[in-house]
Amino acid sequence: MTGAGGEVSRLHSINASLENLYTLDPHDIDDNTNDAERKRMRKYLDAVMEIALTKRQRQIVMMYHGEGKKTPEIAAELGISPRVVQRILRVSMKKLHQYKKIFLKAT
């Protein structure tokens, strides 16, 4: 059983993971980056996830980043190997990073 402190720590970790997924990479952020730009990036990536990722890719990305689950947990829950989960995450994140680059060029 996780204590209240452990649960708070877990939630902070999940929020940090989602923030990393939805925001600009640290080296892309400059003094002109603001909250409105970050919100646009989040909306953009939500749309990209819907059209560019398969249902399984979206599911695994959200389990990993949104729910804070580890690769073995995801694999067990979905009945696939941890190696397959890692490959799907890698391919999915590569796609999302490519779209982030397109977003940055367009802004």
Secondary structure as UniProt FT lines:
FT   HELIX           4..22
FT   HELIX           26..28
FT   TURN            31..32
FT   HELIX           35..52
FT   HELIX           55..61
FT   HELIX           62..66
FT   HELIX           71..78
FT   HELIX           82..106
//
